[in-house]
Amino acid sequence: MRKTETHSVPAPAPAPAPRRRVQDTASDLGPGRAPHPAGLAVLQRTVGNAAVTRRVQRQADPDVREEARRNAADPTAHGEWSTFRAMMAQAGFPDDVTDAAWQLVLGGIAEQGRLNDEAMTRFTVRQEQREHRASNSWYQELVKMVGDYLGIDTPTMALWSGGREVSDYALAKGHTPLEATPFGGVVDKLTLTSDWMLKTPMWNVLSKAFVSRARGPVHIFLRAYNPDSVLIAQEVPQLRVIMALHPAVRLVWHPVYAASDGRLMEVTKNLELASDASYSTRDECVQVLYDYLRLLHDPANTHSRRAHADVSARLAANGNPQ
């Protein structure tokens, strides 16, 4: 789950004035009780009547997983509400956007279980399953509302694959991954739900909106290559469409390997580890990454053991010698 600037990041807002908290009056909601009007008013004002209707229906929907249903029905009772509100204020979000975004996130989590089940029963192609899971209307409304907060404040955008530390590596190199945008940075620090399958589609929806804002070079960091990953199956094809419309957008590929001390390094054409090694095509990048893992990986290096195992399995599945 990055470019030449397209959207400026809003300056941090001053400390907000005391506000009327939906939490103060909604905490006593139980199953079957109507959500508090203040929360519904914010949702209606920000994203419209349809979201309000879905939230009211969610209150007593027996098909929703119980914990997700409770959180969607009473968003301010969620244990991370205060943390979310504080981080959103620090990032400069208006109070109404914060309140509505929280309701949409939790409503999306409650909705996602049904969509996940439908995806598995209705579709056999993985990309079609992924698209159905990402059709969550709560997450779609969320992106419409926070889209401008997915901009970057560095010259270039970053995409990555192969573990969360690759995102941190890209950021340290001066590029902006989704997790370092104002809204991405907030939700990245939250647990939200213990069922990651309920929140992963939210990241896919956010990623699509993030990538659509590319207007300059996009640096792609590969520690692992999976042609069925969101990066390769969704983000890169989307970028190629954007490249046809915006010539300044180009892809810069980086093969990444974790050295024995845990440091992330990049693989040169001579199969050496360096602080920077970039390629203009995916095939070049993947080739040197595969060659390094296949020929020079140290079995004692636990930091890259999984990457080596993945490459070996993929080569074996394709009938290639290792």
C-alpha positions in Angstrom: 0.0 0.0 0.0 5.9 9.4 -4.3 6.2 12.7 -7.1 6.4 16.3 -8.2 4.1 18.2 -6.0 0.4 18.3 -6.9 -1.4 19.0 -3.7 0.0 20.9 -0.8 -0.4 19.4 2.7 -2.6 21.6 4.9 -0.6 23.4 7.6 -1.3 22.0 11.1 -4.3 23.6 12.6 -4.0 25.6 15.9 -5.2 23.9 19.0 -8.9 23.5 18.4 -11.4 25.3 20.6 -13.5 23.2 23.0 -16.0 21.4 20.9 -19.3 19.6 21.5 -18.4 15.9 21.6 -20.7 13.4 20.1 -19.0 11.0 22.6 -20.5 12.8 25.5 -24.1 11.9 24.6 -23.7 8.7 22.5 -21.9 6.4 24.9 -25.1 4.9 26.3 -26.3 3.6 23.0 -27.3 0.0 23.1 -28.5 -2.4 20.4 -31.8 -1.2 18.9 -31.4 2.3 20.2 -31.3 5.1 17.6 -27.9 6.8 17.1 -27.6 10.2 18.6 -28.8 13.1 16.4 -25.6 15.0 16.7 -23.5 12.2 15.1 -26.1 11.8 12.3 -26.2 15.5 11.7 -22.4 15.6 11.1 -22.6 12.6 8.8 -25.5 14.0 6.8 -23.9 17.5 6.5 -20.6 16.1 5.3 -21.5 13.1 3.1 -25.3 13.1 2.7 -28.4 11.2 3.5 -27.4 7.9 2.1 -24.6 7.5 4.6 -27.0 8.4 7.4 -29.5 5.8 6.2 -26.8 3.1 6.1 -25.6 3.9 9.6 -29.1 3.6 11.0 -29.6 0.3 9.3 -26.3 -0.9 10.6 -27.6 -0.5 14.2 -29.6 -3.7 14.1 -28.2 -5.6 11.1 -27.9 -9.2 12.3 -25.4 -10.1 9.5 -22.7 -7.8 10.7 -19.9 -9.1 12.9 -20.9 -8.1 16.4 -17.9 -6.0 17.4 -17.9 -4.1 14.1 -21.6 -3.6 14.4 -21.3 -2.1 17.9 -18.5 0.2 16.7 -20.4 1.4 13.7 -23.6 2.0 15.7 -21.7 3.9 18.4 -18.4 5.2 16.8 -17.3 7.3 19.8 -17.3 4.2 22.1 -14.4 2.7 20.1 -11.2 2.7 22.1 -9.2 4.7 19.5 -11.7 7.5 18.9 -9.9 10.0 21.2 -6.5 9.1 19.6 -8.0 9.5 16.1 -9.5 12.9 16.9 -6.3 14.2 18.4 -4.2 13.1 15.5 -6.7 14.5 13.0 -6.6 17.8 14.8 -2.8 17.9 14.7 -2.9 17.1 10.9 -5.2 20.1 10.3 -8.5 18.4 9.6 -11.7 20.3 10.3 -13.8 18.9 13.2 -16.7 17.9 10.9 -14.4 16.0 8.6 -12.9 14.2 11.6 -16.3 13.2 13.0 -17.7 12.0 9.6 -14.4 10.3 8.6 -14.5 8.2 11.8 -18.1 7.2 11.2 -17.2 6.2 7.6 -14.2 4.2 8.7 -16.1 2.2 11.2 -19.1 1.9 9.0 -16.8 0.5 6.3 -15.4 -2.1 8.6 -18.9 -3.2 9.6 -19.8 -3.5 5.9 -16.7 -5.2 4.8 -17.4 -8.7 6.1 -20.4 -9.1 3.8 -18.5 -7.8 0.8 -15.6 -10.2 1.6 -18.0 -13.1 1.7 -19.7 -12.1 -1.5 -16.3 -11.7 -3.3 -15.4 -15.3 -2.5 -18.7 -16.8 -3.5 -19.4 -14.7 -6.6 -15.9 -14.5 -8.2 -13.0 -16.8 -9.0 -10.6 -14.3 -10.5 -8.5 -12.7 -7.8 -8.6 -9.2 -9.3 -12.4 -9.4 -9.5 -12.6 -10.4 -5.9 -10.3 -7.5 -4.9 -12.5 -5.1 -6.9 -15.7 -6.3 -5.2 -14.1 -6.0 -1.8 -13.0 -2.4 -2.6 -16.6 -1.5 -3.7 -17.4 -0.7 -0.1 -19.5 2.5 -0.3 -18.4 3.7 3.1 -14.7 3.7 2.0 -15.6 5.3 -1.3 -17.3 8.1 0.6 -14.3 8.4 2.9 -12.0 8.9 -0.1 -14.2 11.6 -1.6 -14.0 13.5 1.7 -10.3 13.1 2.6 -8.9 12.9 -1.0 -7.2 16.3 -0.8 -5.4 15.1 2.4 -3.6 12.3 0.4 -1.3 14.9 -1.3 2.5 14.9 -0.7 4.9 17.5 0.5 8.1 16.0 -1.1 9.0 16.1 -4.8 8.2 12.5 -5.5 5.6 9.8 -4.6 6.6 6.3 -3.4 5.0 2.9 -3.8 6.4 -0.2 -2.2 6.1 -3.9 -1.7 7.8 -6.3 0.8 7.0 -5.2 4.3 6.1 -2.0 6.2 9.8 -1.1 6.7 10.1 -0.6 3.0 7.7 2.3 3.4 9.9 3.8 6.1 12.9 3.3 3.9 11.2 5.2 1.0 10.3 8.0 3.2 13.9 8.3 4.6 15.1 8.5 0.9 13.0 11.7 0.5 9.9 10.2 -1.2 6.3 10.1 0.2 4.4 6.9 0.6 0.7 6.8 1.3 1.4 6.2 5.0 3.2 9.5 5.2 0.3 11.6 3.8 -1.8 13.5 6.4 -4.8 11.1 6.4 -2.7 8.0 5.6 -0.4 8.8 8.5 -3.3 9.0 10.9 -5.0 5.6 10.0 -1.6 3.9 9.7 -1.1 4.4 13.5 -4.4 2.9 14.4 -5.5 -0.7 14.9 -9.2 -0.1 14.1 -10.1 -3.8 14.1 -8.2 -7.1 14.9 -9.5 -8.5 11.6 -7.2 -7.1 9.0 -9.4 -8.4 6.1 -11.9 -5.8 7.2 -9.5 -2.9 6.8 -7.2 -3.9 4.0 -9.8 -2.9 1.3 -9.8 0.6 2.9 -6.1 0.8 2.2 -6.7 -0.4 -1.4 -9.3 2.4 -1.9 -7.0 5.0 -0.4 -4.1 3.8 -2.5 -6.1 4.2 -5.7 -7.0 7.7 -4.8 -3.3 8.4 -3.8 -1.9 7.1 -7.1 -4.4 9.1 -9.1 -2.7 12.3 -7.8 0.7 11.4 -9.4 2.0 14.2 -11.6 5.7 13.5 -11.5 8.2 10.7 -11.0 7.0 7.8 -8.9 9.6 5.7 -7.1 8.7 2.0 -6.6 10.6 0.0 -4.0 10.5 -3.8 -4.5 11.7 -6.0 -1.7 9.4 -8.7 -3.0 7.8 -9.2 -6.4 4.3 -10.7 -6.6 2.4 -10.1 -9.9 -0.8 -10.5 -8.1 -0.1 -7.9 -5.4 -2.0 -4.6 -5.2 1.1 -2.8 -6.3 1.5 -4.7 -9.5 -2.1 -5.6 -10.3 -3.7 -2.3 -9.4 -1.3 0.6 -8.7 1.1 0.2 -11.6 -1.6 -0.3 -14.3 -3.4 2.8 -12.9 -0.1 4.7 -13.1 0.4 3.7 -16.8 -3.0 5.3 -17.6 -2.0 8.5 -15.8 1.3 8.5 -17.7 -0.6 8.8 -20.9 -2.3 11.9 -19.7 0.6 13.5 -17.8 4.0 13.0 -19.5 5.9 14.1 -16.4 4.8 10.9 -14.6 7.5 8.2 -15.0 8.2 5.1 -13.0 11.6 4.7 -11.2 12.1 1.1 -9.9 14.4 0.2 -6.9 15.2 -3.5 -6.0 15.6 -3.6 -2.2 17.4 -6.3 -0.2 17.8 -6.5 3.6 21.4 -7.0 4.5 22.5 -9.3 7.3 22.4 -6.3 9.8 18.9 -5.5 8.8 19.7 -2.4 6.8 17.8 -2.0 3.5 20.1 -1.7 0.5 19.5 -1.6 -3.3 20.9 -4.0 -5.8 23.1 -2.7 -8.7 23.4 -4.3 -12.1 26.7 -5.9 -10.9 24.7 -7.5 -8.1 26.3 -5.4 -5.4 24.5 -3.7 -2.5 24.5 0.1 -2.7 22.6 3.0 -1.2 20.9 3.7 -4.5 20.2 1.7 -7.6 17.3 2.6 -9.9 16.0 1.2 -13.1 13.6 2.6 -15.7 11.7 -0.7 -16.2 10.1 -3.3 -13.9 11.7 -6.2 -15.7 15.3 -4.9 -15.1 14.5 -4.3 -11.4 12.9 -7.7 -10.9 15.7 -9.4 -12.8 18.5 -8.1 -10.6 16.4 -8.6 -7.4 15.8 -12.3 -8.4 19.4 -12.8 -9.4 20.7 -11.4 -6.1 18.3 -13.5 -4.0 19.0 -16.6 -6.1 22.8 -16.3 -6.3 24.1 -14.2 -3.4 21.6 -14.5 -0.6 23.2 -15.8 2.6 21.0 -18.5 4.2 22.1 -17.2 7.6 20.6 -13.8 6.8 17.2 -14.0 8.6 16.2 -10.5 7.5 15.9 -11.7 3.8 14.9 -15.3 4.4 11.3 -14.8 3.5 12.1 -12.9 0.3 14.5 -15.7 -0.7 11.8 -18.3 0.0 9.2 -16.4 -2.0 11.5 -16.1 -5.0 12.5 -19.7 -4.8 8.8 -20.8 -4.6 7.8 -18.6 -7.5 10.7 -19.8 -9.7 9.9 -23.4 -8.9 6.2 -22.9 -9.7 7.2 -21.5 -13.1 9.5 -24.5 -13.8 12.6 -22.4 -13.7 15.9 -23.7 -12.2 17.0 -22.2 -8.9 
